[in-house]
Amino acid sequence: MHPKTYRYLKFIRYKDVIEWDLKRHMTASIRSKFPISQLGNHIQEENRKFDISVADCQYGILGVNNQTGIFDAYIGNGTTFHQKYKKMETGWIAYNPYRVNIGSIGIKRQEHHYEYISPAYVVFSCRPTLLPDYLYLAMKTSAFNKAIRDNTTGSVRQNLTFNSLQRLSIPLPPLDKQQTLVNAYLAKVQQADKLDIQSEQIKTEIRDYLLTELGINTPKPNKATPYEVHESTMEYIATQQQETTDGKTCHWGNEIKKEYHYLKFARYKDVNEWGYDKISGNNKHVLHSTLYPNQSLGLLVEINPLTSFSKLDNDACISFIPMECISDEYGELRERRICNVAASKGYTKFQNGDLLWAKITPCMQNGKSAIAENLENGYGCGSTEFHILRNNDKRLNMHYIHMLLRMPVVLKDAMLSFTGTAGQQRVPKNYLENLSIPVPPIDIQDTIVEHINKQKEQVKQLKAQADTLRKEALKEFENEIFEKNQSN
């Protein structure tokens, strides 16, 4: 009888049954205009592990995620490693067996400087019949991803073992065709990369525009001279000399910044709190303007004011804004959820027009902040890790304040005021209170906000175009090797 008669029944030869798993055996076969081959014939696992626990030796560790693939993660001392690590070579592929179904896979390239990777990752290389770039792209397609999901095992955490990967099938064009398909993909991605470069240039223009319009002079970073030294100290040591480790005589004076790059002098009257990070920070002057009056932010806005929902019934709807509802890149509300007043207990409360500013690491460094606008019934609640800033002065544009607080120079400076233990560090309220900002006339503030908003829209458009090109590139690659509609 023709197999199509059996809609819910599938026949499998006993010799093809490797594991008793309904999901695995109900998987649809891959269809392609190219020959289909089992992946195990073209890849091999690279499972050798190396001892990287030698004291006083530094080892570069790679990571894998679903955004960038392989990346240089960190450098660690040998004393911190208590197990052997795998070693990757250029062109090898690694994936997280528990997250490969969401794209946590990458390929090591020449630009990656580190070479060791956690033994928890599956690492393999391609034989001469299969180009690593071709396989990597194929594994990122929705059609192949479905095959991956259908072949994972485990009850709670789905796991794709190397043995399971080997049993998957893949369309296998000739090597020259594989390269042609990869080149077509890369050509389109390069267009997207150019758009990303343009968007980054606009971001730089926004920063430069703010600094110029407000007359803010920020010191340019110089690795050789990262710290300032008080003038009186310079006069005292101007005639001194020091013998360097290489036997050369170094004259101090103008060289002091270079020789004493771990030493900083601070006047006692400028010390508000004891601690290196507190003394190094100087947020009174980080945004100092030579064109407009400067004033402490705490004198201009209310910080963490009490918000009452007394005008609303307990079952009245308000907006619920957890941390993930705010975009890092643009500093905007990307989602507004709903809850009732009764459910707001324990959350930070705010109202229309308030500025939500993340105080916890790493959200703060990423610029996660937004103006609370178009809230349900004018009120909202959200993460307790927000500082709330409220404007009661008509001479102040809160969007202008928001743009200042998202400036990289402010975010970097705020890190020096972190309190708390590692992993739970926060920017205290008094950092914002003491932050001195330029206060131009309201019409100047409005002009700055309007100009930057226009530039931000350009950035969004360029980013959207780049994102579209990358999706099109992968989809076109997928349509070339798989039959249409297979991934649906």
TIMISE-827711 format. One line per field, with one value per residue (C-alpha): residue number from 1; residue in one letter; y, x, z. Coordinates in Angstrom, 2 decimals, always signed. Each point is the difference from the previous one (the first is absolute). Layout:
BEGIN
num = c(NUM_...)
residu = c(A_...)
py = c(Y_...)
px = c(X_...)
pz = c(Z_...)
//
This chain:
BEGIN
num = c(1_2_3_4_5_6_7_8_9_10_11_12_13_14_15_16_17_18_19_20_21_22_23_24_25_26_27_28_29_30_31_32_33_34_35_36_37_38_39_40_41_42_43_44_45_46_47_48_49_50_51_52_53_54_55_56_57_58_59_60_61_62_63_64_65_66_67_68_69_70_71_72_73_74_75_76_77_78_79_80_81_82_83_84_85_86_87_88_89_90_91_92_93_94_95_96_97_98_99_100_101_102_103_104_105_106_107_108_109_110_111_112_113_114_115_116_117_118_119_120_121_122_123_124_125_126_127_128_129_130_131_132_133_134_135_136_137_138_139_140_141_142_143_144_145_146_147_148_149_150_151_152_153_154_155_156_157_158_159_160_161_162_163_164_165_166_167_168_169_170_171_172_173_174_175_176_177_178_179_180_181_182_183_184_185_186_187_188_189_190_191_192_193_194_195_196_197_198_199_200_201_202_203_204_205_206_207_208_209_210_211_212_213_214_215_216_217_218_219_220_221_222_223_224_225_226_227_228_229_230_231_232_233_234_235_236_237_238_239_240_241_242_243_244_245_246_247_248_249_250_251_252_253_254_255_256_257_258_259_260_261_262_263_264_265_266_267_268_269_270_271_272_273_274_275_276_277_278_279_280_281_282_283_284_285_286_287_288_289_290_291_292_293_294_295_296_297_298_299_300_301_302_303_304_305_306_307_308_309_310_311_312_313_314_315_316_317_318_319_320_321_322_323_324_325_326_327_328_329_330_331_332_333_334_335_336_337_338_339_340_341_342_343_344_345_346_347_348_349_350_351_352_353_354_355_356_357_358_359_360_361_362_363_364_365_366_367_368_369_370_371_372_373_374_375_376_377_378_379_380_381_382_383_384_385_386_387_388_389_390_391_392_393_394_395_396_397_398_399_400_401_402_403_404_405_406_407_408_409_410_411_412_413_414_415_416_417_418_419_420_421_422_423_424_425_426_427_428_429_430_431_432_433_434_435_436_437_438_439_440_441_442_443_444_445_446_447_448_449_450_451_452_453_454_455_456_457_458_459_460_461_462_463_464_465_466_467_468_469_470_471_472_473_474_475_476_477_478_479_480_481_482_483_484_485_486_487_488)
residu = c(M_H_P_K_T_Y_R_Y_L_K_F_I_R_Y_K_D_V_I_E_W_D_L_K_R_H_M_T_A_S_I_R_S_K_F_P_I_S_Q_L_G_N_H_I_Q_E_E_N_R_K_F_D_I_S_V_A_D_C_Q_Y_G_I_L_G_V_N_N_Q_T_G_I_F_D_A_Y_I_G_N_G_T_T_F_H_Q_K_Y_K_K_M_E_T_G_W_I_A_Y_N_P_Y_R_V_N_I_G_S_I_G_I_K_R_Q_E_H_H_Y_E_Y_I_S_P_A_Y_V_V_F_S_C_R_P_T_L_L_P_D_Y_L_Y_L_A_M_K_T_S_A_F_N_K_A_I_R_D_N_T_T_G_S_V_R_Q_N_L_T_F_N_S_L_Q_R_L_S_I_P_L_P_P_L_D_K_Q_Q_T_L_V_N_A_Y_L_A_K_V_Q_Q_A_D_K_L_D_I_Q_S_E_Q_I_K_T_E_I_R_D_Y_L_L_T_E_L_G_I_N_T_P_K_P_N_K_A_T_P_Y_E_V_H_E_S_T_M_E_Y_I_A_T_Q_Q_Q_E_T_T_D_G_K_T_C_H_W_G_N_E_I_K_K_E_Y_H_Y_L_K_F_A_R_Y_K_D_V_N_E_W_G_Y_D_K_I_S_G_N_N_K_H_V_L_H_S_T_L_Y_P_N_Q_S_L_G_L_L_V_E_I_N_P_L_T_S_F_S_K_L_D_N_D_A_C_I_S_F_I_P_M_E_C_I_S_D_E_Y_G_E_L_R_E_R_R_I_C_N_V_A_A_S_K_G_Y_T_K_F_Q_N_G_D_L_L_W_A_K_I_T_P_C_M_Q_N_G_K_S_A_I_A_E_N_L_E_N_G_Y_G_C_G_S_T_E_F_H_I_L_R_N_N_D_K_R_L_N_M_H_Y_I_H_M_L_L_R_M_P_V_V_L_K_D_A_M_L_S_F_T_G_T_A_G_Q_Q_R_V_P_K_N_Y_L_E_N_L_S_I_P_V_P_P_I_D_I_Q_D_T_I_V_E_H_I_N_K_Q_K_E_Q_V_K_Q_L_K_A_Q_A_D_T_L_R_K_E_A_L_K_E_F_E_N_E_I_F_E_K_N_Q_S_N)
py = c(+0.00_+3.52_+1.64_+3.14_-2.07_-0.12_+3.59_-0.69_-3.16_-0.23_-3.15_-0.28_-2.85_-1.68_+0.46_+3.79_+0.15_+1.24_+1.49_-0.49_+3.56_+0.86_+3.62_-1.12_-2.49_+2.29_+2.58_+0.88_-0.83_+2.83_+0.80_+1.76_+0.25_-0.98_-3.49_-0.77_-1.37_-1.01_+2.63_-2.59_-0.79_+3.54_+1.09_-1.27_+0.84_+1.84_-1.21_+0.23_+1.91_+1.99_+0.86_+3.78_+0.07_+1.07_+2.71_+3.48_-0.90_+1.90_-1.80_+1.57_-1.49_-0.01_+0.15_-0.73_+1.79_+0.35_+3.58_+0.03_-3.71_-0.56_+2.93_+0.73_-0.20_+0.61_-0.75_-2.03_-1.01_-3.72_-0.21_+0.72_-3.02_-3.33_-2.11_-0.57_+2.15_-0.72_+1.86_+1.46_+0.66_+2.37_-1.45_-2.24_+0.26_-0.08_+0.05_-0.10_-3.36_+1.41_+3.23_-0.92_-0.05_+3.78_+0.63_-0.28_-1.14_+1.59_-0.47_+1.01_+2.49_+1.61_+3.14_-2.00_+0.26_-2.55_-3.75_-1.93_-0.77_-1.65_-3.80_+0.43_+1.09_-2.41_+0.71_-1.50_+0.58_-0.61_-2.47_+1.16_-0.76_+2.68_+3.70_+1.14_+3.29_-1.87_-2.34_+2.87_+1.89_-3.15_-0.59_+3.57_-0.51_-0.62_-3.26_-1.49_+1.45_-2.00_-3.14_+0.93_+0.49_-3.32_-1.81_+1.43_-2.23_+0.60_+0.71_+3.46_+1.22_-1.08_-1.20_-0.51_-2.41_-0.38_-3.49_+1.47_+2.70_-2.60_-1.74_+3.14_+0.37_+3.02_+1.13_-0.37_+1.99_-0.26_+2.01_+2.77_+0.40_+0.06_+2.86_+1.85_-0.16_+1.19_+2.89_+1.12_+0.03_+1.94_+2.60_+0.92_-0.04_+2.40_+2.44_-0.31_+0.58_+3.27_+1.16_-0.87_+2.07_+2.95_-0.34_-0.06_+3.14_+1.74_-1.12_+1.59_+3.16_+0.11_-0.17_+2.63_+2.24_-0.08_+0.78_+2.85_+1.57_-0.04_+1.07_-3.13_-0.81_-3.65_-1.17_-2.30_-3.41_-0.54_-3.31_+1.51_+2.85_-1.13_+1.96_+3.66_+1.32_+3.14_+2.97_+0.39_-3.62_+0.56_+2.94_-2.06_-2.89_+1.93_-0.30_-3.61_-2.97_-3.70_-2.96_-2.19_-3.79_-0.07_+2.15_+3.19_+3.26_+1.39_+3.70_+0.69_+3.27_-0.41_-3.75_-0.39_-1.08_-2.75_-1.30_+0.26_-1.38_-1.79_+3.10_+2.66_+3.09_+1.45_+3.02_-0.84_+2.43_-1.90_-3.38_-0.81_-3.73_-2.17_-2.51_-0.02_-0.08_+2.88_+2.16_-0.83_+1.07_+3.70_+0.26_+3.65_+0.78_-2.86_+2.10_+3.44_+2.57_+3.11_+1.47_-0.44_+0.00_-3.32_-1.30_-3.18_-2.31_-0.49_+3.69_-0.23_-3.18_-2.23_-3.28_-3.06_+1.96_-1.74_-0.75_-0.52_-2.03_+1.25_+1.48_-3.47_-3.02_-3.23_-1.64_+2.97_-0.76_+1.54_-0.66_-2.62_+0.71_-2.61_+0.50_-2.03_+2.35_+2.74_-0.17_+0.41_+1.37_+2.80_+0.62_-0.41_-1.95_-2.84_-1.64_+1.05_-2.78_+0.34_-0.80_+1.36_+2.27_-2.89_-1.87_+2.95_-0.69_-0.43_+1.68_+3.47_+2.45_+2.83_+2.21_+1.48_+2.06_-1.62_-1.17_-3.65_-0.48_-3.46_+0.11_-3.60_-1.47_-0.81_+1.69_+3.42_-0.33_-1.00_+3.21_-1.68_+2.99_+1.57_+2.69_-1.51_+1.17_-1.08_-1.98_-1.67_+2.50_+2.09_-2.31_-2.96_-2.31_-1.96_-1.24_+1.00_+0.50_+3.27_+3.45_+2.27_+3.62_+2.40_+3.45_+2.75_+2.87_+1.35_+1.29_-3.56_-2.48_-3.50_-1.46_+2.27_-1.41_-3.50_+0.62_+1.29_-3.05_-2.34_+1.62_-2.51_+2.38_+0.02_-3.76_-0.59_+2.50_-1.48_-3.35_+1.60_+0.54_-3.61_-1.35_-3.61_-3.28_-1.40_-0.91_+2.15_+3.43_+3.08_+3.73_+1.76_+2.81_+2.56_-0.47_+1.46_+2.64_+1.27_-0.28_+3.49_+0.62_+2.97_+1.81_+1.98_+1.92_-2.23_+0.93_-1.22_-3.22_-0.50_+0.59_-2.53_-2.61_+0.51_-0.23_-3.18_-1.67_+0.48_-1.58_-2.89_-0.66_-0.24_-2.51_-2.07_-0.02_-1.06_-2.72_-1.25_-0.14_-1.86_-2.47_-0.58_-0.63_-2.58_-1.83_+0.09_-1.33_-3.02_-0.60_+0.09_-2.44_-2.26_+0.13_-1.01_-3.21_-1.06_-0.44_+2.91_-0.03_-2.81_+2.20_+1.02)
px = c(+0.00_+1.23_+1.62_-2.18_-2.97_+1.48_-0.10_+0.99_+2.00_+3.64_+1.95_+3.68_+2.37_+1.29_+3.63_-0.56_-1.19_+2.87_-1.93_-3.62_-1.22_-3.29_+1.04_+3.16_-1.72_-2.90_+2.44_-0.69_+2.78_+2.13_-0.72_+2.38_+0.99_+3.49_+1.03_-0.85_+2.79_+0.30_+1.96_+2.12_+1.77_+1.39_+0.79_+2.10_-0.09_+2.97_-0.18_+3.61_+0.36_+2.99_+1.24_-0.14_+0.51_+3.66_+0.47_+0.97_-0.95_-2.75_-2.48_-2.39_-3.49_-2.59_-3.74_-3.04_-3.34_-2.91_+0.87_+3.62_+0.82_+3.60_+1.54_+3.09_-1.48_+2.76_+3.54_+0.41_+2.89_+0.79_-0.77_-3.68_-0.50_-0.71_-0.78_+1.47_-1.22_-0.44_+2.10_-1.39_+1.71_-1.07_-2.93_-1.19_-3.59_-1.30_-3.50_-1.74_-1.83_-2.78_-0.49_+0.85_-3.75_-0.06_+3.10_+2.82_+2.60_+3.10_+3.05_+3.52_+1.56_+3.43_-1.15_-0.59_+3.10_-0.91_-0.01_-1.32_-3.65_-2.03_-0.24_-3.77_-0.11_-0.03_+2.94_+0.44_+1.77_-0.99_+1.56_+1.15_-3.42_-1.77_+0.83_-0.30_-1.67_-2.56_-0.85_-0.11_-2.52_-2.03_-0.26_-1.30_-2.91_-3.52_-0.26_+3.11_-0.93_-3.23_+2.03_+2.16_-3.04_-1.44_+3.18_+0.72_-0.42_-0.74_-3.05_+0.72_+3.05_+0.01_+3.44_+1.52_+2.91_+2.67_-1.31_-3.44_+1.53_+1.85_-3.26_-1.56_-0.17_+1.14_-0.21_+3.51_+0.75_+3.45_+2.70_+0.04_-3.79_+0.33_+2.49_-2.25_-2.91_+2.19_+1.35_-3.52_-0.95_+3.13_-0.54_-3.38_+1.28_+2.77_-2.69_-1.57_+3.38_+0.39_-3.37_+1.06_+3.16_-2.13_-2.26_+3.02_+1.33_-3.31_+0.19_+3.44_-1.38_-2.73_+2.57_+2.21_-3.02_-1.05_+3.51_+0.43_-3.44_+0.41_+3.64_+1.12_+3.70_+0.69_+3.61_+1.04_+1.07_+3.74_+1.32_+3.39_-1.44_-3.33_+0.06_+0.32_+2.53_-0.39_+2.16_+1.73_+1.08_+1.37_+2.11_+1.42_+1.15_+0.98_+3.71_-0.07_+1.33_-0.63_+1.92_-2.30_+0.08_+1.75_+2.86_-1.05_-0.38_-3.52_-0.51_-3.16_-1.89_-2.04_+0.70_-1.69_-3.29_+1.74_+2.11_-2.71_-2.94_-1.25_+0.24_-2.66_+0.03_-3.20_-0.60_-1.48_-2.90_-1.03_-0.22_-3.64_+0.46_+3.02_+0.82_+2.08_-3.00_-1.65_+3.13_+0.63_-3.50_-0.70_-3.58_-0.17_+2.01_-0.64_-2.59_+1.40_-1.10_+1.89_-3.08_-2.87_-0.49_+0.60_-2.22_-0.34_-2.65_-1.46_-0.96_-1.82_-2.07_-1.50_+1.86_-1.95_-3.12_-2.97_-2.80_-3.54_-2.67_-2.67_-2.06_-0.43_-1.98_+1.89_-1.30_+0.93_+2.51_+3.47_+3.10_+2.50_+3.57_+2.60_+3.64_-0.27_-2.66_+2.60_+2.34_+3.71_+0.91_-2.55_-1.08_-3.69_-2.97_-0.33_-2.90_-2.68_-1.59_-3.11_-0.76_-2.42_+0.73_-0.37_+2.82_+2.41_+0.98_+3.76_+0.79_+1.42_-2.81_+0.12_-2.20_-0.11_+3.08_+2.30_+3.45_+0.78_+3.76_+1.43_+2.36_+1.25_+2.89_+0.13_-3.28_+1.32_+3.16_-2.17_-2.00_-3.26_-2.24_-3.14_-2.62_-3.24_-2.59_-3.52_-0.46_-3.33_-2.06_+3.17_+1.74_+2.34_+2.14_+3.11_+3.39_+1.32_+3.35_-1.18_+0.89_-2.98_+0.59_-2.96_-0.05_-2.04_+1.76_-1.40_+3.46_+1.27_-0.55_+0.11_+1.04_+3.06_+0.85_-0.50_+2.47_+2.60_-0.35_+0.49_+3.29_+2.88_+2.07_-2.74_-0.57_+3.73_+0.28_-3.01_+1.81_+2.51_-2.81_-1.24_-0.91_-0.65_+1.75_+1.01_-3.00_-2.31_+1.54_-2.19_+0.36_-1.13_-2.53_+2.57_+1.96_-2.92_-0.64_+3.59_+0.38_+0.60_-1.62_-0.16_-3.35_-0.50_-3.24_-3.02_-0.07_+3.61_-0.92_-2.95_+2.19_+2.56_-2.69_-1.60_+3.33_+1.11_-3.39_+0.31_+3.44_-1.28_-2.67_+2.74_+1.83_-3.18_-0.61_+3.58_-0.13_-3.34_+1.37_+3.09_-2.14_-2.19_+3.02_+1.41_-3.32_-0.36_+3.54_-0.66_-3.45_+1.38_+2.73_-2.63_-2.24_+2.95_+0.75_-3.42_-3.24_-2.38_-2.43_+1.93_+0.83_-3.61)
pz = c(+0.00_-0.78_+3.06_-0.35_+1.13_+3.49_+1.13_+3.62_-0.58_-0.99_-0.83_+0.98_-0.77_+3.14_-1.07_-0.11_+3.61_+2.17_+2.93_+1.10_-0.46_-1.73_-0.64_-1.76_-2.30_-0.92_-1.39_-3.62_-2.47_-1.32_-3.62_-2.36_-3.65_+1.17_+1.16_+3.62_+2.18_+3.63_+1.89_+1.83_-3.26_-0.18_+3.58_+2.87_+3.69_+1.50_+3.57_+1.16_+3.29_+1.27_+3.46_+0.46_+3.76_-0.02_+2.62_-1.23_-3.58_-1.79_-2.27_-2.49_+0.24_-2.79_+0.45_-2.18_-0.16_-2.40_-0.93_-1.13_+0.00_+1.16_+1.89_+2.08_+3.49_+2.55_+1.13_+3.18_+2.19_+0.07_+3.71_-0.72_-2.27_+1.70_-3.06_-3.42_-2.90_-3.68_-2.55_-3.23_-3.31_-2.76_-1.95_+2.81_+1.19_+3.57_+1.44_+3.32_-0.03_+2.18_-1.97_-3.57_-0.74_+0.55_-2.09_+2.55_-2.50_-1.48_-2.18_+1.04_-2.39_-0.32_+1.80_+3.16_+2.17_+2.69_-0.52_+3.05_+0.57_+2.74_-0.22_+0.32_-3.64_-2.95_-2.32_-3.45_-3.31_-3.62_-2.36_-3.47_-1.51_+2.03_+0.40_+3.63_-1.04_-2.05_+2.87_+2.49_-2.14_-0.62_+3.75_+0.46_-2.42_+1.30_-1.99_+1.60_+3.38_-0.14_-0.58_+3.00_+2.23_-1.14_+0.94_+3.44_+3.03_+3.65_+2.12_+1.43_-1.92_-3.62_-1.05_-3.46_+0.38_-2.66_-0.73_-0.71_-2.18_-2.07_-0.87_-1.48_-3.77_-1.96_-3.65_-1.43_-3.17_-1.61_+1.78_-2.61_+0.37_+3.78_-0.34_-2.46_+2.44_+2.87_-2.11_-0.93_+3.67_+0.99_-2.74_+1.44_+3.56_-1.00_-1.14_+3.43_+1.65_-1.93_+1.28_+3.54_-0.45_-1.16_+3.03_+2.34_-1.67_+0.70_+3.64_+0.20_-1.60_+2.65_+2.79_-1.63_-0.66_+3.66_+1.22_-2.48_+0.50_+3.77_+0.05_+1.85_-0.22_+0.74_+0.29_-2.79_+1.29_+0.03_+1.25_+0.74_+2.09_+1.44_+3.25_+0.93_+2.48_+2.09_-1.13_+3.39_-0.15_-3.50_+1.24_+2.85_-2.15_-3.11_+0.81_+1.16_-1.91_+0.15_-1.29_-2.10_-0.02_-3.35_+1.32_-1.77_+1.86_-0.08_+0.67_+1.92_-0.40_-3.18_+0.16_+3.36_-1.55_-1.89_+2.88_+2.68_-1.89_+3.15_+2.22_+0.38_+2.19_+1.44_+2.17_+3.39_-0.49_-3.16_+1.78_+0.78_+0.72_+0.76_-2.72_-3.15_-2.29_+1.91_-0.16_-3.68_-0.97_-0.40_-1.15_+0.95_-3.11_-2.43_-1.89_+0.82_-2.56_-1.00_-1.70_+2.46_+3.76_+1.72_+2.76_+2.04_-1.37_+3.48_+0.09_-3.34_+0.26_+2.67_+0.26_+1.14_+1.01_+1.61_-2.47_+1.24_-1.78_+2.43_-2.82_-1.54_+1.13_+0.81_-3.18_-2.23_-2.73_-0.03_-2.11_+1.14_-1.18_+1.06_-0.97_-3.22_-1.38_-0.55_-2.99_+0.71_-3.39_-0.33_+3.59_-0.74_+1.27_-2.46_+1.82_+2.52_+1.97_+2.14_+3.62_+2.59_+2.94_+2.46_-1.75_+0.21_+3.60_+0.35_-3.32_-0.67_-0.82_-2.52_-2.18_-3.51_-0.81_+2.56_-1.05_+0.80_+0.39_+0.70_+2.97_-0.04_-1.95_-2.91_-0.94_+0.96_-2.12_-2.97_+0.28_+0.97_+0.77_-1.45_+0.44_+1.30_-2.51_-1.00_+3.20_+0.69_+2.06_+0.25_+2.49_+0.00_+2.10_-0.74_+1.10_+3.40_-1.74_-1.58_+1.24_-0.71_-1.04_-0.07_-1.52_+1.64_-1.77_-3.27_-0.86_-0.30_-2.85_+1.48_-3.36_+0.17_+3.46_-1.38_-2.82_+2.44_+2.25_-2.98_-1.02_+0.15_+2.12_+2.66_-0.07_+0.37_+2.82_+1.80_+0.21_+2.36_+2.50_+0.07_+3.40_+0.94_-0.66_-3.39_-2.11_+2.12_-0.50_-0.22_-0.58_+3.18_+0.01_+1.11_-3.24_-1.94_+2.63_-0.20_-3.77_-1.36_-3.39_-2.37_+0.01_-3.22_-0.67_-0.69_-3.70_-0.34_+1.79_-2.35_-3.07_+1.23_+0.67_-3.42_-1.83_+1.82_-0.45_-3.76_+0.06_+2.10_-2.62_-2.63_+2.18_+0.37_-3.73_-0.76_+2.65_-1.34_-3.55_+1.19_+1.93_-3.05_-2.22_+2.40_+0.23_-3.79_-0.46_+2.23_-1.52_-3.54_+1.02_+1.55_-3.08_-2.18_+1.88_+1.33_-1.86_+0.48_+2.94_+1.68_+2.97_+0.57)
//
